[in-house]
Amino acid sequence: MMDDRPFVVERVEPGRFRLSGELDIGTVPLLGQAVADDGPVRGDLVLDLRDLTFIDSTGVRGLISLADGLDPEGVVVLAAPGPTIARVFDLMGLARHPRLRVEAAS
């Protein structure tokens, strides 16, 4: 899927990021680098996905990789995914992954 908007990872606070645009094979490294640049995550890593417009299988694998790299007590919280992104997560069974937690928008 092609979107005119670039992929952006915005650090909101330590361990919390807002993603916008498309998370795919070309942008997963940007997410990984932003999280690495933030330093070790203590506890949960929160990704606000309300502005994420597209994710492919490489993007999903990137999220799983982030989760697997956290300390044993932490999970990746996939917060507020839009309906399209939430549907991909549902189809791929991400809610069953022990290190990922999908939280609907409130």
Secondary structure, DSSP 8 states (H G I E B T S, - for coil): ---SS--EEEEEETTEEEEEEEESTTTHHHHHHHHHHT----S-EEEEEEEEEEE-HHHHHHHHHHHHTS-TT--EEEES--HHHHHHHHHHTGGGSTTEEEE---
